[in-house]
Amino acid sequence: MKTHLLKLAPAQFCDATDACEEGRKFAVKYKTMAAVWRNCPRVDWLCWILNQLDVPPDEKAVRLYMVWCARNTPLADGRTTLALLTDKRSTDALDVAERFAHGNATQKELAAAWDAAGDAARDAARAAAWTAAGDAARDAARDAQTAEFRRVVSNPFTS
């Protein structure tokens, strides 16, 4: 880990890591990078920060986060993404991925679940046309995903 970056103020961190203009504009509103992390509205920016720090990914946390997103991301109509997974192969794959993250499924089981879920997705794509969600729905989904990411990935700027 690049520990020297942990003590930098947001402007210094952005300079040292060549942050994008939009990210820099957001970050410099805060006094510390811990506050940037706590208030960051975008998962991709949180992942970028971790990458800049050279924090190795926590495979279990990442896998559990992805399972959470597949099940719990809010939709505009009040449902969650789990409601879209009408094929049992898809929900079974989430169960296997979660069990794998906890050490209760094998790599072979995970690969088989991945293949089955892929088949389910291809079948669903053939059967239905995709529709675009409105901006408010995308914002709510992004906000929920970002909050969950911060819950499962510790703020690297706090001890």
Backbone as CSV, one residue per row, in Angstrom:
resi,resn,N_x,N_y,N_z,CA_x,CA_y,CA_z,C_x,C_y,C_z
1,MET,0.852,-1.174,0.000,0.000,0.000,0.000,0.896,1.234,0.000
2,LYS,0.441,2.249,-0.696,1.164,3.521,-0.758,0.741,4.381,0.432
3,THR,1.326,4.086,1.601,0.904,4.734,2.837,1.180,6.233,2.843
4,HIS,2.147,6.679,2.056,2.437,8.119,2.023,1.239,8.925,1.505
5,LEU,0.347,8.295,0.745,-0.826,8.994,0.226,-1.929,9.138,1.275
6,LEU,-1.870,8.329,2.322,-2.944,8.321,3.313,-3.045,9.618,4.112
7,LYS,-1.964,10.324,4.267,-1.958,11.530,5.099,-2.129,12.817,4.290
8,LEU,-2.314,12.703,2.994,-2.433,13.890,2.159,-3.819,14.522,2.262
9,ALA,-3.844,15.831,2.140,-5.109,16.546,2.026,-5.694,16.247,0.643
10,PRO,-6.984,16.441,0.473,-7.602,16.111,-0.817,-6.912,16.741,-2.036
11,ALA,-6.586,18.016,-1.982,-5.928,18.648,-3.139,-4.585,17.984,-3.415
12,GLN,-3.837,17.676,-2.353,-2.546,17.011,-2.517,-2.718,15.604,-3.080
13,PHE,-3.722,14.896,-2.578,-3.990,13.550,-3.062,-4.321,13.595,-4.556
14,CYS,-5.162,14.535,-4.934,-5.548,14.670,-6.345,-4.338,15.000,-7.217
15,ASP,-3.469,15.877,-6.723,-2.251,16.213,-7.471,-1.342,14.994,-7.617
16,ALA,-1.155,14.280,-6.518,-0.237,13.143,-6.506,-0.727,11.981,-7.355
17,THR,-2.027,11.897,-7.556,-2.606,10.754,-8.274,-3.180,11.124,-9.640
18,ASP,-3.029,12.377,-10.017,-3.530,12.844,-11.306,-5.032,12.567,-11.452
19,ALA,-5.787,12.989,-10.434,-7.235,12.778,-10.431,-7.889,13.555,-11.571
20,CYS,-9.002,13.048,-12.044,-9.750,13.739,-13.082,-10.307,15.048,-12.522
21,GLU,-10.631,15.962,-13.400,-11.113,17.280,-12.972,-12.407,17.185,-12.163
22,GLU,-13.311,16.337,-12.585,-14.581,16.201,-11.866,-14.364,15.646,-10.450
23,GLY,-13.494,14.638,-10.340,-13.190,14.065,-9.037,-12.481,15.058,-8.138
24,ARG,-11.560,15.805,-8.714,-10.833,16.820,-7.952,-11.798,17.893,-7.439
25,LYS,-12.682,18.337,-8.302,-13.659,19.357,-7.917,-14.495,18.878,-6.734
26,PHE,-14.861,17.597,-6.733,-15.608,17.036,-5.616,-14.722,16.956,-4.365
27,ALA,-13.526,16.419,-4.501,-12.677,16.118,-3.345,-12.238,17.362,-2.580
28,VAL,-11.919,18.431,-3.285,-11.362,19.604,-2.600,-12.393,20.333,-1.734
29,LYS,-13.637,19.915,-1.782,-14.657,20.483,-0.896,-14.467,20.004,0.546
30,TYR,-13.657,18.977,0.742,-13.498,18.354,2.053,-12.097,18.603,2.611
31,LYS,-12.000,18.567,3.941,-10.721,18.832,4.602,-9.798,17.622,4.597
32,THR,-10.388,16.436,4.614,-9.579,15.214,4.675,-10.044,14.209,3.631
33,MET,-9.157,13.283,3.311,-9.540,12.214,2.392,-10.511,11.248,3.067
34,ALA,-10.474,11.155,4.390,-11.470,10.331,5.097,-12.864,10.883,4.834
35,ALA,-12.992,12.210,4.840,-14.287,12.832,4.559,-14.668,12.650,3.093
36,VAL,-13.690,12.713,2.212,-13.965,12.452,0.789,-14.552,11.053,0.650
37,TRP,-13.913,10.078,1.293,-14.382,8.693,1.220,-15.808,8.575,1.751
38,ARG,-16.075,9.166,2.908,-17.396,9.064,3.530,-18.499,9.691,2.680
39,ASN,-18.163,10.689,1.900,-19.175,11.440,1.152,-19.168,11.180,-0.347
40,CYS,-18.247,10.390,-0.806,-18.122,10.147,-2.246,-19.391,9.495,-2.792
41,PRO,-19.957,10.066,-3.865,-21.217,9.553,-4.394,-21.074,8.454,-5.447
42,ARG,-19.823,8.067,-5.748,-19.637,7.142,-6.874,-18.718,5.981,-6.511
43,VAL,-19.200,4.770,-6.741,-18.397,3.572,-6.488,-17.140,3.567,-7.351
44,ASP,-17.247,3.989,-8.602,-16.074,3.955,-9.465,-14.964,4.852,-8.919
45,TRP,-15.326,5.974,-8.304,-14.309,6.837,-7.703,-13.711,6.181,-6.466
46,LEU,-14.525,5.505,-5.662,-13.994,4.803,-4.492,-13.020,3.708,-4.927
47,CYS,-13.364,2.980,-5.964,-12.463,1.953,-6.493,-11.178,2.583,-7.033
48,TRP,-11.306,3.721,-7.691,-10.132,4.430,-8.215,-9.205,4.827,-7.067
49,ILE,-9.783,5.337,-5.977,-8.971,5.722,-4.813,-8.219,4.502,-4.280
50,LEU,-8.919,3.392,-4.112,-8.254,2.175,-3.629,-7.137,1.748,-4.555
51,ASN,-7.365,1.866,-5.856,-6.349,1.510,-6.838,-5.131,2.429,-6.711
52,GLN,-5.360,3.718,-6.520,-4.254,4.658,-6.361,-3.438,4.355,-5.110
53,LEU,-4.114,3.886,-4.071,-3.434,3.546,-2.822,-2.735,2.188,-2.903
54,ASP,-3.001,1.456,-3.962,-2.479,0.087,-4.120,-3.015,-0.847,-3.044
55,VAL,-4.277,-0.640,-2.670,-4.922,-1.513,-1.696,-5.331,-2.785,-2.430
56,PRO,-4.838,-3.920,-1.988,-5.239,-5.155,-2.662,-6.729,-5.408,-2.450
57,PRO,-7.405,-5.866,-3.491,-8.846,-6.107,-3.338,-9.103,-7.230,-2.339
58,ASP,-10.121,-7.049,-1.549,-10.590,-8.075,-0.635,-11.620,-8.874,-1.418
59,GLU,-11.211,-10.030,-1.917,-12.068,-10.804,-2.818,-13.416,-11.126,-2.184
60,LYS,-13.422,-11.463,-0.915,-14.683,-11.785,-0.244,-15.595,-10.569,-0.215
61,ALA,-15.056,-9.412,0.173,-15.870,-8.191,0.249,-16.401,-7.809,-1.129
62,VAL,-15.551,-7.905,-2.139,-15.974,-7.546,-3.497,-17.065,-8.495,-3.982
63,ARG,-16.888,-9.776,-3.749,-17.883,-10.752,-4.195,-19.219,-10.522,-3.478
64,LEU,-19.153,-10.302,-2.166,-20.390,-10.055,-1.412,-21.045,-8.750,-1.846
65,TYR,-20.247,-7.751,-2.181,-20.790,-6.488,-2.690,-21.523,-6.722,-4.015
66,MET,-20.914,-7.487,-4.904,-21.549,-7.737,-6.201,-22.846,-8.530,-6.040
67,VAL,-22.860,-9.487,-5.128,-24.092,-10.234,-4.857,-25.152,-9.282,-4.304
68,TRP,-24.738,-8.398,-3.382,-25.684,-7.426,-2.834,-26.284,-6.578,-3.957
69,CYS,-25.433,-6.083,-4.860,-25.926,-5.247,-5.965,-26.936,-6.005,-6.821
70,ALA,-26.630,-7.259,-7.126,-27.530,-8.050,-7.965,-28.873,-8.288,-7.291
71,ARG,-28.875,-8.325,-5.976,-30.130,-8.568,-5.259,-30.850,-7.290,-4.852
72,ASN,-30.142,-6.268,-4.463,-30.727,-5.171,-3.700,-30.717,-3.788,-4.340
73,THR,-30.168,-3.632,-5.520,-30.169,-2.326,-6.145,-31.619,-1.901,-6.399
74,PRO,-31.999,-0.712,-5.911,-33.402,-0.302,-6.054,-33.771,0.045,-7.495
75,LEU,-34.982,-0.284,-7.843,-35.536,0.063,-9.147,-36.538,1.206,-8.972
76,ALA,-36.845,1.889,-10.045,-37.738,3.053,-9.994,-39.124,2.713,-9.457
77,ASP,-39.553,1.491,-9.666,-40.908,1.116,-9.249,-40.979,0.573,-7.817
78,GLY,-39.893,0.682,-7.077,-39.882,0.249,-5.689,-39.366,-1.167,-5.476
79,ARG,-39.260,-1.923,-6.540,-38.697,-3.270,-6.413,-37.169,-3.164,-6.354
80,THR,-36.524,-4.314,-6.217,-35.069,-4.353,-6.316,-34.692,-5.207,-7.516
81,THR,-33.427,-5.201,-7.852,-32.956,-5.962,-9.005,-33.249,-7.448,-8.873
82,LEU,-33.379,-7.938,-7.664,-33.711,-9.358,-7.492,-35.018,-9.699,-8.199
83,ALA,-35.946,-8.757,-8.234,-37.230,-8.996,-8.899,-37.059,-9.240,-10.397
84,LEU,-35.972,-8.769,-10.963,-35.728,-8.972,-12.392,-35.174,-10.355,-12.697
85,LEU,-34.673,-11.013,-11.661,-34.074,-12.334,-11.852,-35.158,-13.391,-11.680
86,THR,-35.900,-13.599,-12.741,-37.037,-14.511,-12.694,-36.651,-15.952,-13.002
87,ASP,-35.432,-16.147,-13.462,-34.957,-17.489,-13.786,-34.182,-18.029,-12.576
88,LYS,-34.578,-19.188,-12.109,-33.960,-19.788,-10.924,-32.451,-19.975,-11.099
89,ARG,-31.984,-20.162,-12.327,-30.540,-20.304,-12.548,-29.797,-19.052,-12.104
90,SER,-30.411,-17.896,-12.263,-29.781,-16.638,-11.858,-29.731,-16.503,-10.341
91,THR,-30.843,-16.762,-9.693,-30.858,-16.638,-8.231,-29.998,-17.719,-7.583
92,ASP,-29.971,-18.901,-8.178,-29.092,-19.953,-7.662,-27.629,-19.529,-7.771
93,ALA,-27.278,-18.845,-8.859,-25.898,-18.384,-9.042,-25.512,-17.380,-7.950
94,LEU,-26.451,-16.516,-7.587,-26.169,-15.571,-6.498,-25.934,-16.315,-5.190
95,ASP,-26.751,-17.331,-4.940,-26.587,-18.120,-3.722,-25.219,-18.804,-3.696
96,VAL,-24.813,-19.365,-4.828,-23.515,-20.043,-4.900,-22.382,-19.024,-4.725
97,ALA,-22.497,-17.861,-5.359,-21.457,-16.835,-5.220,-21.316,-16.395,-3.766
98,GLU,-22.441,-16.257,-3.086,-22.393,-15.868,-1.674,-21.767,-16.981,-0.827
99,ARG,-22.174,-18.210,-1.091,-21.586,-19.336,-0.343,-20.086,-19.433,-0.622
100,PHE,-19.682,-19.206,-1.880,-18.264,-19.254,-2.240,-17.485,-18.184,-1.477
101,ALA,-18.036,-16.998,-1.382,-17.370,-15.914,-0.657,-17.128,-16.289,0.797
102,HIS,-18.044,-17.057,1.368,-17.924,-17.487,2.763,-17.155,-18.803,2.909
103,GLY,-16.657,-19.330,1.784,-15.886,-20.567,1.831,-16.725,-21.829,1.867
104,ASN,-17.992,-21.719,1.459,-18.902,-22.853,1.537,-19.335,-23.393,0.181
105,ALA,-18.615,-23.052,-0.866,-18.861,-23.607,-2.207,-17.507,-23.727,-2.898
106,THR,-17.419,-24.650,-3.826,-16.158,-24.889,-4.525,-16.052,-24.022,-5.784
107,GLN,-14.846,-23.946,-6.300,-14.609,-23.229,-7.560,-15.413,-23.888,-8.684
108,LYS,-15.522,-25.201,-8.640,-16.283,-25.931,-9.660,-17.769,-25.557,-9.586
109,GLU,-18.323,-25.480,-8.377,-19.721,-25.076,-8.207,-19.931,-23.646,-8.709
110,LEU,-18.966,-22.792,-8.413,-19.061,-21.403,-8.856,-19.044,-21.313,-10.382
111,ALA,-18.146,-22.053,-11.016,-18.067,-22.042,-12.483,-19.356,-22.562,-13.110
112,ALA,-19.912,-23.618,-12.530,-21.171,-24.166,-13.059,-22.309,-23.165,-12.901
113,ALA,-22.350,-22.479,-11.754,-23.391,-21.471,-11.524,-23.232,-20.314,-12.498
114,TRP,-21.990,-19.899,-12.757,-21.702,-18.827,-13.711,-22.225,-19.207,-15.095
115,ASP,-21.931,-20.419,-15.524,-22.388,-20.882,-16.835,-23.918,-20.911,-16.912
116,ALA,-24.556,-21.415,-15.867,-26.018,-21.489,-15.854,-26.637,-20.097,-15.876
117,ALA,-26.072,-19.179,-15.099,-26.587,-17.805,-15.086,-26.387,-17.141,-16.448
118,GLY,-25.278,-17.415,-17.101,-25.046,-16.883,-18.445,-26.087,-17.395,-19.433
119,ASP,-26.402,-18.674,-19.324,-27.447,-19.244,-20.182,-28.792,-18.568,-19.906
120,ALA,-29.092,-18.337,-18.634,-30.349,-17.678,-18.269,-30.401,-16.267,-18.843
121,ALA,-29.296,-15.560,-18.769,-29.253,-14.187,-19.293,-29.449,-14.176,-20.801
122,ARG,-28.806,-15.091,-21.498,-28.981,-15.165,-22.958,-30.430,-15.499,-23.311
123,ASP,-31.026,-16.416,-22.565,-32.428,-16.761,-22.809,-33.341,-15.552,-22.589
124,ALA,-33.077,-14.811,-21.518,-33.898,-13.631,-21.214,-33.710,-12.552,-22.272
125,ALA,-32.483,-12.375,-22.760,-32.221,-11.350,-23.779,-32.970,-11.662,-25.073
126,ARG,-33.084,-12.932,-25.384,-33.827,-13.310,-26.583,-35.324,-13.054,-26.414
127,ALA,-35.805,-13.137,-25.182,-37.238,-13.071,-24.937,-37.771,-11.656,-24.710
128,ALA,-36.896,-10.705,-24.390,-37.404,-9.370,-24.022,-36.510,-8.270,-24.575
129,ALA,-37.080,-7.119,-24.771,-36.311,-5.941,-25.198,-35.912,-5.167,-23.950
130,TRP,-34.744,-4.551,-24.011,-34.262,-3.769,-22.875,-34.906,-2.386,-22.890
131,THR,-35.221,-1.891,-21.726,-35.745,-0.531,-21.616,-34.814,0.276,-20.725
132,ALA,-34.713,1.559,-20.998,-33.820,2.426,-20.216,-34.549,2.935,-18.983
133,ALA,-33.846,2.947,-17.881,-34.407,3.523,-16.645,-34.228,5.030,-16.686
134,GLY,-35.070,5.745,-15.980,-34.954,7.197,-15.906,-33.768,7.609,-15.045
135,ASP,-33.402,8.882,-15.134,-32.265,9.398,-14.367,-32.446,9.210,-12.876
136,ALA,-33.628,9.441,-12.352,-33.876,9.313,-10.909,-33.638,7.871,-10.460
137,ALA,-34.073,6.923,-11.263,-33.870,5.515,-10.913,-32.391,5.172,-10.921
138,ARG,-31.661,5.663,-11.926,-30.219,5.415,-11.971,-29.528,6.047,-10.779
139,ASP,-29.941,7.257,-10.402,-29.336,7.930,-9.251,-29.587,7.146,-7.969
140,ALA,-30.809,6.681,-7.771,-31.137,5.910,-6.570,-30.344,4.611,-6.538
141,ALA,-30.214,3.971,-7.680,-29.445,2.733,-7.754,-27.982,2.998,-7.433
142,ARG,-27.431,4.032,-8.034,-26.028,4.377,-7.782,-25.806,4.713,-6.312
143,ASP,-26.708,5.481,-5.721,-26.571,5.864,-4.319,-26.583,4.635,-3.406
144,ALA,-27.497,3.720,-3.666,-27.586,2.505,-2.848,-26.329,1.656,-3.006
145,GLN,-25.840,1.525,-4.227,-24.636,0.736,-4.460,-23.427,1.374,-3.789
146,THR,-23.323,2.694,-3.849,-22.196,3.384,-3.221,-22.231,3.220,-1.705
147,ALA,-23.391,3.353,-1.122,-23.517,3.181,0.330,-23.117,1.768,0.744
148,GLU,-23.544,0.776,-0.008,-23.194,-0.605,0.317,-21.699,-0.837,0.137
149,PHE,-21.088,-0.254,-0.894,-19.649,-0.408,-1.106,-18.896,0.133,0.098
150,ARG,-19.308,1.317,0.571,-18.645,1.895,1.743,-18.866,1.038,2.983
151,ARG,-19.989,0.332,3.053,-20.248,-0.535,4.202,-19.317,-1.732,4.210
152,VAL,-19.047,-2.306,3.036,-18.239,-3.530,2.988,-16.751,-3.268,2.795
153,VAL,-16.379,-2.085,2.332,-14.962,-1.748,2.147,-14.602,-0.638,3.117
154,SER,-13.694,-0.920,4.003,-13.302,0.034,5.032,-12.678,1.281,4.426
155,ASN,-12.936,2.411,5.068,-12.331,3.675,4.673,-10.834,3.588,4.937
156,PRO,-9.997,3.632,3.890,-8.557,3.469,4.104,-7.902,4.686,4.766
157,PHE,-8.627,5.761,4.886,-8.056,6.982,5.442,-8.307,7.117,6.939
158,THR,-8.990,6.141,7.516,-9.197,6.161,8.964,-8.522,4.954,9.563
159,SER,-8.098,5.075,10.780,-7.386,3.940,11.387,-8.271,3.092,12.238
